[in-house]
């Protein structure tokens, strides 16, 4: 696959995001689409109250324009669009309700789940119709297990888990923008190696979009992506892993997201069963903040861990 095409896709998506930022951020500010900060979180975050959110629209728009320009219209193309924009739409509705209707929880858990299940179900239908393999490869080996019809149940659960894990990661300036750029870069290389054109272009477009967004989201952030961005990013990562047949490898490449989600699960289970918290606060990036780490130190550390995990995932995939 043409490496120049990937660089061009990244470049166009990045430039689009950088152009859209100054156009979108003032609009969000005028509409008073400001972030509400948790009172029980790190006190340093209280000054972020009112920072424009729903900036994920910048990411999704830059991604979509670049993806439409450089991709080919096949079944994978529609799977990737539905995964990214469908999950992004669920996040948009959640953000919109939180801000406009002053409902701190946005969509109810049931409403959000229904929206995610609808998108995941539609993706499963497209995969089934296209004859997508139901074999799941075991990372680091040449072995694979054919799940048959249970594969689609696995895919639905995977998309829900990944999108929500990515959503948990969005809590510090630049944290998710940087870690997702690293994960998308790894998947872009994997997609290129396996000649999955749509998946490769999608990953490259996302790399450019989130890096362009990072220009405005780096500490101190001028805008937050909100669930609009985080759920869209999560849907995109899951879809790319599915199309490149690296469904299990995402546990390694997206290891940061897995760690963030596990910290929340551990915290909730521990508190409900023992009445004690394992972490000072979950997701785990807040725990390090409350331990005295600066926001930049946490973000840079997580980026470095993300790079190591992405490299490990690429090394494992190369040996298959």
N, C-alpha and C positions, 0 to 999 in steps of 0.2 A: 504494500500500500504506500502511496505517495506521502512522504514525510513533510513535503512542502505544503501539501493540502492541510495537514494538521496545524502547522505553524500559521498558515494563513487564516484558518478558522479561529485559532486562539487570538490572533492579532485583531481580527475584525470584531470578535465578540468583546474583547478587552476595550477597544476604542469605543464601541457602542455604549458599554457600561459607563465609561468615563464621561462620555457626552451626556448620557441620560441622567447621571448623578446631579449636576447643577440645575437641570431642568425639573427633576422630580422632587428633590429635597425641599426647595422653597415652597412647592405646591403642597407637600405633606405638612409643612409647618403652617401654612395659611389655613389649611383644613383642620388644623389642631389635632392631627393624627399623632399624638405624643405617647411615649412609652410610660406605662404605669409600673413603678418599681415596688417590689415586695418589701414591706416594713421589717420582716424578720430576716432579711438578707444582710449581706455586708453593708455597714453604714456608708462606706465610700460610694456605694451605688445610688444613694439617695439623690446625689447631684445629677444623675442621669435622667431623672424624672422630666418628662416633657420632650426628650430627644425624639425627633421624628422616627416612627416605625413604619412597618409595611414596605420598607425599602427593597424587599424581596422582589417587588415588581420590576426593579431595575435589572436584577439578575435574570428573571424569567423572560423579559422582553429582549434583552441582549442575546440571551441563549437562543430564543425562538428565531430571531432574525438571521443569526449566523447559521443555525441548524437548517433552516429553510433554504438558505443560499447554497450550502455546500453538501447537503446530504442527498440521498436518492430516495424516492418515494416507494418503499417496499413495506412489507408487514412490520419489519423491525422499526421503520420510521414512525409508524402510527403507535406502536407499543411505547416507544420512547417519549413521544409527544403526550400521550395519555398519562403515562407515569409521572412526567414532570409537571405538566400543566394541570392535570387532574388533581394530583395531590397538592399542588400549589394553590388551586382554587379552593380546596377544603381549608387550607391555611389562611387564605385571603378572607374567607367568610368568617373564620374564627377571629382573626384580627379585627375585621370590620365591626363585628358585634361587640367585641371588647371595648373598642374606642367610641363608636358612634352611639351605642345604646348603654354605655357605661356598665356593661356586665363583665365583671372581673374574670370570669371563667370562659367567656366567649361562647362557642358552641358547647352543648352538653357533651359528655363523653360518648353517649349513645349516638348523637347526631354526627359527631366527628367519625366515629367508627363506621356508621352507615356510609358516609361519603368515601372513606378509604376502602371499604369493602366493595363498593360499586366500581371504583376505579380498578381495583385489583381483579375483580371478577371479569371486567371487560378485557383486561390484559390477558387473563387466562384463556378467554374465548378466542382472541386473536392468535395466541400461541398454539392452541389446539387446532385451529383452522389451518394454520401454516405448517402443521406437522412438526412442530418444535420437539426436540428430543426430551424424553422424560427421564433420561439417565442423569444422575447426579454424580459427578466425579469426586473422588476423594483426593484432596490436595496432597501433592508429593508422591503420588502413586499413579499407576496406569489403571487403577481399579475404578469401577463405577457401579452404581446400583440403580436398576430401573424401578422407579417408584410407580409406574403405571398411572392410574387415575389419581393416586395419592400425591403425585407430583404437584398437581394444581392446588391442592390444599396446602402443601408445603410452600408454594409460591405466594399464596395469599398471606400465610402467617409470616413469611419472610418479609414481604413488602410492608406489612404492619409494623413488624419489629424494627426494620431498618429505618423507616421514616420517623418512627417515634424516638429511636436511639439518636438519630441525627438531630432531632428537635431538642432533646435534652442537652446536646452539646452547645447549643446556641445560648450562651449566658455571659460571655465576656467579649469585650471589643476585639474583633478580628479572629476570635477563636475558631468559629465554624468556617469562616471564609478561608482561613489558612489551611485547616485540616482537611476540608473538602477539596480544595485545590490540589493537595497532595494525593488524596485518594483518586480523584478524577484523572490525574496525570498517570498514575499507575495503571488504571483501567484503560486509558487511551493507548498505552503501549501494548497491553494485552490484546485489545481489540485489533490493533494494527497487525500484530503477529498472527492472529487468527483470521485476518481479512474480513472482519465484521465491520463493513464500511459505516453503516448508520451508527453503530455503537461507538466507533472511534470518533466520528465527527461530533456526536453528542457529547462525549467526554471532553473533547477538545473545546467545544463551544462553552461547556460549563467551566472549564479551567479559566478561559478568558473572562467569562462573566463574573465569576467569584473574585478573581484577582482585580478586575476593574472595580467591583464593589468594595473590595478591601481598601482601595484608595480613600474611600469615605468612611469606612467602618473601622479602620485601625485606631488604636487608642490615641487621643480621646475621640470616640466615634461621633460623627456628625449625623449618622443615621443607623438604625437597626433594621435587620431584614425581617424580623417577625416570623410568625408561622408561615406566612406567604412564601418566604424564602427557604426556611428550614425544611418544611414538608416537601416542597418542590425538589430541593436538593436530595432529600432522602429517597423520594420516588425515583429520581434519575439514577442514583447510585445502584439501587436495587435492580432496576430494569437493565442497566448495563451489565451487571453481574449475571443476570439471568441469560441474556443474549450471548454472552461470551462463555457460558457454561462454567462459570466460576462461582456458583452459588454458595459454596462453603468457604472459598478463599476470601470472601468479603469479611469473614470473621477476623482475618489477619490484616488485610489491607485497610479495613475500616475498624481496626482494633480500638482506636480512641473512642469511637461511637459505642462499641460494645462495653468498654470500661465505664463510660458515662452511664449507660443504661443499667449495668449491673450494680453500680453504686446506689442508684435509686431503688432498685429491687431489694438489695441487701438492707438498706436503711429502713424501708417500709416493713419488710418481714421482721427485722430485729425489733423495731418499735412495737409492732402489733403482738409479737409473741413474748418478748422479754421486757417490754417497756423501756428499752434502752436504745440509744442511737450509736451506731458504729462510727459514723462520721459527724463532724461538727455541723455539717450541712451537706445535703446532696442537691444536684449532681456533684461529683467529686471535685470539680474545679473550684467550687465555692469552699470546700473543705480546706484546700490549700490557701485560699485567700484568708480564711479565718485563722489559719496557722501563722499568718504574718507575711505571706508571699505577696509581692506586688502583682497587680493585674498583668503587667507586661511579662513578669517572670513566669507566671502560670501559663500564659499564652505561648511564649517562646518554647517553654519546656514541652508543652503538648504538641507543638509543631514538630519539634525534634523527634519526639517519640513516634509521631505519625510518619515522619520520613523513614525512620528505622523499620517500622512495621510495613510500610509500602515496599521498601527495598526487600524485606524478607518475603513478602508475598510474590514479588516479581521473580525472586530467586527460586522459590518453590515452584512457581508456574513454569519457569524455564526448564526445570528438570522433569516435567511431565512427559 
